[in-house]
């Protein structure tokens, strides 16, 4: 993963790892659904204000 911090934040706050449709054989991460408390927690974590 190129952006390890955001990936870790996503997985810690309701995100998931999926198969990347654009790159067969590779994985991608997704954050929680926009508008949820989990997504706000992800944003705070990835922006550094959640430290």
ABEGO torsion letter per residue (X at the ends): XABAAAAAAAAAAGBBBBBBAABBGBBBBBBBBBGBAAAAAAAAAAAGAAX
